[in-house]
Amino acid sequence: MLDGIAALLTDPAAWAAFVTLVVMEVVLGIDNLIFISILSNKLPPEHRQRTRRIGIALALIMRLGLLATIGWIVGLTAPVFDLGLSGEGFETAFSWRDLILIAGGLF
């Protein structure tokens, strides 16, 4: 277990993915702050602060839920079906993760 964590901590690709994720979260967080501030400015002054706190809390909960869902999808690697074709360097067994990524790519 510790060997796997040590390998992950020394992997430059893992650090690049982590930095990319942090930058994306910061940008999306700023976007949420601006959007919620603009919308809450249309409310009476006594409701603005409470609305901003609720909006930011809901945005944070939603983002954490989506990240957890992505983590769960990444783990869906068991084959669902296999086309039965074989060749050098490719396989035709598809997992739920593969199907979701294909559907997202087509979308």
C-alpha positions in Angstrom: 0.0 0.0 0.0 2.7 2.5 1.0 4.7 1.5 -2.2 1.7 2.5 -4.3 1.4 5.8 -2.6 5.1 6.5 -2.9 5.0 5.7 -6.6 2.0 8.0 -7.0 3.7 10.8 -5.2 6.8 10.5 -7.3 5.0 10.3 -10.6 5.2 13.5 -12.7 2.0 12.7 -14.6 0.0 12.4 -11.3 1.4 15.8 -10.2 0.5 17.3 -13.6 -3.1 16.0 -13.3 -3.3 17.3 -9.7 -2.1 20.8 -10.7 -4.5 20.8 -13.6 -7.4 19.8 -11.4 -6.5 22.5 -8.8 -6.4 25.2 -11.5 -9.7 24.1 -12.9 -11.3 24.1 -9.5 -10.0 27.6 -8.7 -11.3 28.9 -12.1 -14.7 27.3 -11.6 -14.8 28.5 -8.0 -14.2 32.1 -9.1 -16.8 31.7 -11.8 -19.3 30.5 -9.2 -18.5 33.5 -6.9 -19.1 36.0 -9.7 -22.3 34.3 -10.9 -23.8 34.1 -7.4 -22.8 37.7 -6.5 -24.5 39.0 -9.7 -27.7 37.1 -9.0 -27.7 37.9 -5.2 -27.3 41.6 -5.9 -30.9 41.6 -7.3 -32.2 40.6 -3.9 -33.0 42.9 -1.0 -29.8 43.8 1.0 -30.9 41.8 4.1 -31.0 38.6 2.1 -27.8 38.9 0.1 -25.3 37.6 2.5 -27.4 34.5 3.4 -28.1 33.8 -0.2 -24.4 34.1 -1.1 -23.4 31.6 1.7 -26.1 29.1 0.7 -25.1 29.4 -3.0 -21.4 28.9 -2.4 -22.1 26.0 0.0 -24.4 24.3 -2.6 -21.8 24.9 -5.4 -19.1 23.3 -3.2 -21.3 20.3 -2.3 -22.2 19.9 -6.0 -18.6 20.0 -7.1 -17.5 17.5 -4.4 -20.4 15.2 -5.5 -19.4 15.4 -9.1 -15.7 14.7 -8.3 -16.8 11.7 -6.2 -18.9 10.5 -9.1 -16.0 10.8 -11.5 -13.8 8.8 -9.1 -16.5 6.1 -9.0 -16.7 6.0 -12.8 -13.0 5.6 -13.1 -13.2 2.5 -11.0 -15.8 0.8 -13.4 -13.3 -1.3 -15.2 -14.9 -4.7 -15.2 -15.8 -5.8 -18.8 -19.6 -5.5 -19.6 -19.4 -7.1 -23.0 -16.8 -8.3 -25.5 -17.0 -8.1 -29.3 -14.8 -11.2 -29.5 -12.3 -9.6 -31.8 -8.6 -9.8 -31.0 -5.5 -8.3 -32.5 -2.2 -7.0 -31.6 -2.4 -3.9 -29.4 -6.1 -3.6 -29.0 -9.0 -5.4 -27.3 -12.7 -5.3 -27.7 -13.9 -5.8 -24.1 -15.8 -2.7 -23.0 -16.4 -1.6 -19.4 -18.9 0.9 -18.2 -16.1 3.4 -18.0 -15.3 2.9 -21.6 -18.9 3.2 -22.7 -19.3 6.4 -20.7 -16.1 7.9 -22.2 -17.2 6.9 -25.7 -20.7 8.5 -25.1 -19.0 11.7 -23.7 -16.7 11.8 -26.7 -19.6 11.5 -29.1 -21.6 14.1 -27.3 
